[in-house]
Amino acid sequence: MLKGFREFISRGNVVDMAVGVVMGSAVTAIVNSIVANLINPLIAMIFGHPDMSSMLCITFNGATISFGAILNAVINFLLIAVAVYFCIVVPMNQFRKAGSDALKKVLKRDGAADAKDDDAEEAEKTPEELQLEMLAEIRDLLKENSAAK
């Protein structure tokens, strides 16, 4: 029973998921800080109120309907989405593109004789496929080197 639990915990996907949750909470703290300390004060400078939850309220028989709170939640969602996109997604895409471009250059440099025939094929390959090819080449070279010794 303990052996099965140990195998479950040591699986890569469980560890990856745990790392993802921890990193997600760290990114959430950063994004919330950007929204609370940068974007909301800018809104307060422009409109006079950083929080609209007390605006657009209807009270009837002790029940309060707050359209301002709903609007505030929608605006916060959009601001968080903008912050995530421009602060996380765009830079990561740039890093990924730079890495795939560098990988393509290395593969073209190594296979310069076959480059004319393979240009059409390489243009269709994804960066992940190119990376797998390069890793396979490295593996094969390591096998050759270890067999030669």
C-alpha positions as a printed Julia matrix, in Angstrom:
149×3 Matrix{Float64}:
   0.0    0.0     0.0
   2.79   2.43    0.87
   4.7    1.33   -2.22
   1.77   2.27   -4.44
   1.47   5.66   -2.72
   5.2    6.28   -3.17
   4.93   5.44   -6.88
   1.93   7.75   -7.23
   3.73  10.65   -5.57
   6.97  10.14   -7.5
   5.29  10.16  -10.91
   6.34  13.08  -13.06
   2.82  14.31  -13.77
   1.97  14.67  -10.06
   5.17  16.58   -9.38
   4.63  18.72  -12.49
   1.09  19.49  -11.37
   2.3   20.48   -7.9
   4.93  22.78   -9.42
   2.25  24.25  -11.68
  -0.01  25.01   -8.73
   2.82  26.67   -6.79
   3.92  28.7    -9.81
   0.3   29.62  -10.54
  -0.13  31.03   -7.05
   3.11  32.99   -7.41
   2.0   34.42  -10.75
  -1.4   35.24   -9.24
   0.32  37.29   -6.54
   2.31  39.2    -9.16
  -0.7   39.87  -11.37
  -2.85  40.95   -8.41
  -0.08  43.31   -7.32
   0.14  44.84  -10.81
  -3.62  45.36  -10.9
  -3.94  46.66   -7.31
  -0.84  48.85   -7.23
  -0.59  50.1   -10.81
  -3.74  49.76  -12.86
  -6.38  50.52  -10.2
  -4.58  53.72   -9.05
  -4.43  54.82  -12.69
  -8.19  54.29  -12.93
  -8.64  56.26   -9.7
  -6.61  59.12  -11.2
  -8.84  59.18  -14.27
 -12.32  58.46  -12.84
 -11.91  59.4    -9.17
 -12.85  55.93   -7.8
 -10.65  52.83   -7.99
 -13.54  50.66   -6.84
 -17.0   50.89   -8.42
 -18.75  48.46   -6.06
 -20.5   51.29   -4.2
 -21.75  52.88   -7.41
 -24.88  51.94   -9.38
 -26.65  50.35   -6.38
 -30.38  49.76   -6.1
 -31.8   49.07   -2.63
 -35.34  47.78   -2.17
 -36.79  46.27    1.03
 -33.3   45.91    2.52
 -31.93  44.02   -0.48
 -29.18  45.7    -2.47
 -28.41  45.01   -6.09
 -24.98  46.36   -6.99
 -24.34  46.69  -10.69
 -21.15  48.53   -9.78
 -19.76  45.43   -8.04
 -20.5   43.34  -11.14
 -18.93  45.98  -13.37
 -15.94  46.12  -10.99
 -15.49  42.33  -11.22
 -15.68  42.4   -15.03
 -13.17  45.25  -15.23
 -10.81  43.48  -12.8
 -11.06  40.29  -14.87
 -10.22  42.2   -18.05
  -7.35  44.01  -16.35
  -5.93  40.74  -15.03
  -6.27  39.2   -18.49
  -4.43  42.17  -20.03
  -1.69  41.97  -17.39
  -1.26  38.21  -17.88
  -1.19  38.56  -21.66
   1.3   41.41  -21.87
   3.47  40.49  -18.87
   3.57  36.7   -19.27
   2.2   35.38  -22.58
   3.86  37.86  -24.95
   7.35  37.55  -23.39
   7.09  33.74  -23.28
   6.08  33.64  -26.95
   9.07  35.84  -27.79
  11.42  33.52  -25.87
   9.89  30.47  -27.55
  10.23  32.07  -31.0
  13.84  33.06  -30.34
  14.61  29.51  -29.23
  13.0   27.93  -32.28
  14.79  30.38  -34.59
  18.12  29.5   -32.98
  17.3   25.8   -33.29
  16.49  26.19  -36.98
  19.8   28.01  -37.55
  21.74  25.23  -35.84
  19.96  22.53  -37.84
  20.52  24.41  -41.11
  24.19  24.95  -40.27
  24.71  21.26  -39.49
  22.87  20.04  -42.59
  23.98  22.67  -45.13
  24.35  20.12  -47.94
  20.78  18.91  -47.57
  19.37  22.36  -46.8
  17.97  22.96  -50.28
  15.91  19.77  -50.28
  14.81  20.06  -46.66
  13.82  23.75  -46.62
  10.19  22.96  -47.44
  10.09  20.21  -44.82
  11.7   22.38  -42.12
   9.26  25.19  -42.78
   6.4   22.79  -42.0
   7.96  21.38  -38.81
   7.04  22.79  -35.43
   9.71  23.92  -32.97
   8.92  20.89  -30.82
   9.58  18.55  -33.75
  12.85  20.32  -34.5
  13.86  20.04  -30.85
  13.07  16.32  -30.81
  15.17  15.82  -33.94
  18.11  17.65  -32.39
  17.8   15.66  -29.17
  17.73  12.42  -31.18
  20.91  13.5   -32.99
  22.6   14.29  -29.68
  21.53  10.9   -28.32
  22.92   9.13  -31.36
  26.23  11.01  -31.12
  26.52  10.14  -27.43
  25.88   6.46  -28.24
  28.57   6.55  -30.95
  31.06   8.19  -28.58
  30.4    5.71  -25.78
  30.63   2.75  -28.2
  33.95   4.04  -29.59
  35.53   4.06  -26.1
